[in-house]
Amino acid sequence: MKISVLGCGRWGSFIAWYLARQGNEVASWGPEEDYSYKILKETGKNEYVTLDRNIQLTCDLQFAVTRAEVIVISISAQGLRGFMQRIMQYPVQDKVFVLCMKGIETGTGKRLSEVLTESGVSPDKIAVWVGPGHIQSFVRGEPNCMVIDSANAALKRDLVHAFRSDLIRFYYGDDLIGTELGAAAKNVMGIAAGALDVLCVPLKGPLMSRGAREVARLIKAMGGNELSAYGLAHLGDYETTLFSEFSHNRRYGEMLAKGQRFDKLAEGVATSKAMRLLGQQYRVELPITEAVYNVCYGEGDDSVRCREEIGKLFRRSTKAELY
């Protein structure tokens, strides 16, 4: 299968590495001026993977998208709509698009598959690939389970069978709304977990339970299956997000609570803003999300703000656990 992976950062470079190992003809695209592309071009490797020599590394977007049967996208979620405007200039109507990214568009609250549809891609040509796992563990040969979801059942089945291996066991997702929303929302919970690590508050158990519950309420309100919040895309990804030293979002929350800045991408920051918007639109209470949003976008001392938001959560009125 001819596959082009667009985005050669941390996750994109791993996806190219992984799919090439499965015997696919893989091209890895990145902007010529981007550091991630430059380091791969100069050395053939980055801090995570060494690319197979059969992988075509390119900065030519037209070449990358026109050569491929399957186009895998792994970039910042907030840049997807603008990026699709570039891609849709080329003849890609018959291509399959796989989103290996987690987020919700700020300002609109759109899921990433919706952004592709609004850009002109048929829903039958769109799939998402999400779930637990850090690159550092995968390249050491440590297996994990992930999910591929799509509105097109045949496409979902074909991709699972084409991509599966002893390293990644795939499951079929059956709720695109819940899969996408859950995958994005776990990054918000990761920021909260990082703050708790610094404040030495033993609340990760409640965070996992209550976080999944509020995401389940939002999924249901948006027309998805609330049980998706307890699947691999959300609750199943908590270990790698709430506890791992490799989690960018957990690290962001940790640095914030210390009054420091984390200089790498933490998608949970923008996602907290987008989820807050969705909560308002669908009239769903999202107290943890609201707290993370206030911490990320508020003013004043960051560490003080983290403690204040935890206090607010404990002062909320008493409710039934599964309301």
Buried (B, 14 or more C-beta within 10 A) or exposed (E): BEBBBBBBBBBBBBBBBBBBEBEBBBBBBBBEEBEBBBBBBEEBEBEBBEBBEEBBBBBEBEBBBBBBEBBBBBBBBBEBBEBBEEBBEBEBEEBBBBBBBBBBBBEBBBBBBBBBBEBEBBBEBBBBBBBBBBBBBBBEEEEBEBBBBBBBEEBBEBBBEBBBEEBBBBBEBBBBBBBBBBBBBBBBBBBBBBBBBBBEBEBBEEBBEBBBBBBBBBBBBBEBBBEBBBBBBBBBBBBBBBBBEBBBBBBBBBBBBBEEEBEEBBBBBBBBBBBBBBBEEBEBBBBBBBBBBBBBEBEEEBBEBBBBBBEEBEEEEEEEEEE
